[in-house]
Each structure stands twice: as C-alpha cells, then as structure tokens.
C-alpha cells in the first residue's frame, strides 16, 4: 500500500509540473493548447488550470499524510530500536571517538596508490 501511495504522489507531482508550465498563456506549453483556447476561451482555460493546480496540491498533501500512516510497522520499530541504541551509547559514553569510523588522512590515502605502482 505504501509503495502504491508513493507512486500516486510521483504522478501527482509530474502533473503539477506540467500544469504549472502550461499556465503561462503567452509562451511555453500553453501555445500548444491554442485550439482549446478558441473553444473554451483563455479565461476559462486559466481558471481550469488554476483549480487543477490547487486540486493537485491538496492531493499531494493528503497522499503524503496517507503514506505516513501506511508505513509498515516493522520498519518503524527497527529504525526506532537502532536510534534508541545509538542514543543510549552516546548517553552512557560507551561509544567513543576511537570506535567511530574515521576518514583516511592524505598520507594514508596516497600510500596505497604508491604501493600499487611499486607492485607493477
């Protein structure tokens, strides 16, 4: 269910992008809709695009809330337990800077390159 809602959000976002690009009647994609302007009129087309944009914005908000509610409980519990263990380690001081992974220094990063050149 979560994946389905995320796909709906992505579709709504793409539609929102296209709708916003089509809203400028002087240039851009709106020039392609010239025939529809002749039938409905420019004002009615602008009103429709504005209402459609607001509808998509509301849909994205509602779908985002629905996606938050439909996250699988196992994923939430697993991330919560990992977060709690990190907080406990930092609060008790059992995790020190020596146990954290460190980036290599410039000399350490250059050393393997030199040894691989010597091997050739």
C-alpha positions as CSV (number, residue, x, y, z in Angstrom):
1,X,0.0,0.0,0.0
2,X,2.8,2.4,0.9
3,X,4.5,1.9,-2.5
4,X,1.2,2.5,-4.3
5,X,0.7,5.8,-2.5
6,X,4.3,6.9,-3.3
7,X,3.7,6.2,-7.0
8,X,0.5,8.3,-6.8
9,X,2.4,11.1,-5.2
10,X,5.0,11.0,-8.0
11,X,2.3,11.0,-10.7
12,X,0.6,14.0,-9.0
13,X,4.0,15.8,-8.8
14,X,4.6,15.3,-12.6
15,X,1.1,16.5,-13.4
16,X,1.7,19.5,-11.1
17,X,4.9,20.4,-13.0
18,X,3.1,20.1,-16.4
19,X,0.2,22.2,-15.2
20,X,2.4,25.0,-13.9
21,X,4.3,25.0,-17.1
22,X,1.1,25.3,-19.1
23,X,-0.3,28.2,-17.1
24,X,1.6,31.0,-18.9
25,X,-0.7,31.7,-21.9
26,X,1.9,33.8,-23.7
27,X,4.6,31.2,-24.3
28,X,5.7,27.8,-23.3
29,X,3.5,24.7,-23.4
30,X,0.3,26.8,-23.4
31,X,1.0,27.7,-27.1
32,X,0.2,24.1,-27.9
33,X,-3.3,24.5,-26.4
34,X,-4.4,27.2,-28.8
35,X,-7.3,25.2,-30.2
36,X,-8.7,24.6,-26.7
37,X,-8.5,28.3,-26.0
38,X,-10.6,29.0,-29.1
39,X,-13.3,26.7,-27.9
40,X,-13.4,27.5,-24.1
41,X,-11.7,30.9,-24.1
42,X,-8.5,31.9,-22.5
43,X,-10.1,32.9,-19.2
44,X,-11.9,29.6,-18.7
45,X,-8.7,27.7,-19.5
46,X,-6.7,29.7,-17.0
47,X,-9.5,29.1,-14.3
48,X,-9.4,25.4,-15.0
49,X,-5.6,25.2,-14.8
50,X,-5.6,27.1,-11.5
51,X,-8.3,24.9,-10.0
52,X,-6.5,21.8,-11.3
53,X,-3.2,23.0,-9.7
54,X,-4.9,23.6,-6.3
55,X,-6.5,20.2,-6.6
56,X,-3.1,18.5,-7.2
57,X,-1.6,20.4,-4.3
58,X,-4.3,19.2,-2.0
59,X,-4.0,15.7,-3.3
60,X,-0.2,15.7,-2.7
61,X,-0.7,16.8,0.9
62,X,-3.4,14.2,1.5
63,X,-1.4,11.4,-0.2
64,X,1.7,12.4,1.9
65,X,-0.3,12.0,5.1
66,X,-1.7,8.7,3.9
67,X,1.8,7.5,3.1
68,X,3.0,8.4,6.6
69,X,0.1,6.5,8.1
70,X,0.7,3.4,5.9
71,X,4.4,2.9,6.6
72,X,5.0,-0.7,7.6
73,X,5.2,-1.1,11.4
74,X,8.3,-3.4,11.2
75,X,10.3,-0.6,9.5
76,X,9.3,1.9,12.2
77,X,10.2,-0.5,15.1
78,X,13.6,-1.4,13.5
79,X,14.6,2.2,13.0
80,X,13.4,3.2,16.4
81,X,15.4,0.4,18.1
82,X,18.5,1.4,16.2
83,X,18.0,5.1,17.1
84,X,17.4,4.2,20.8
85,X,20.6,2.1,20.9
86,X,22.7,4.9,19.5
87,X,21.2,7.4,22.0
88,X,21.9,5.0,24.9
89,X,25.5,4.5,23.7
90,X,26.1,8.2,23.5
91,X,24.4,8.9,26.8
92,X,26.4,6.3,28.7
93,X,29.7,7.2,26.9
94,X,30.3,3.6,25.7
95,X,30.8,4.9,22.2
96,X,34.0,7.0,21.9
97,X,35.6,8.7,19.1
98,X,38.1,5.9,18.8
99,X,35.3,3.4,17.9
100,X,33.8,5.6,15.2
101,X,35.0,5.1,11.6
102,X,37.4,7.8,10.5
103,X,38.3,9.0,7.1
104,X,41.9,8.4,5.9
105,X,44.3,11.2,6.1
106,X,46.0,12.5,2.9
107,X,49.1,10.4,3.6
108,X,47.1,7.2,4.2
109,X,45.1,7.8,1.0
110,X,48.3,8.3,-1.0
111,X,50.1,5.3,0.4
112,X,48.1,2.5,-1.3
113,X,48.4,4.3,-4.7
114,X,52.2,4.3,-4.3
115,X,52.4,0.6,-3.2
116,X,50.2,-0.4,-6.2
117,X,52.6,1.4,-8.5
118,X,55.6,-0.3,-7.0
119,X,53.9,-3.7,-7.5
120,X,53.7,-3.1,-11.3
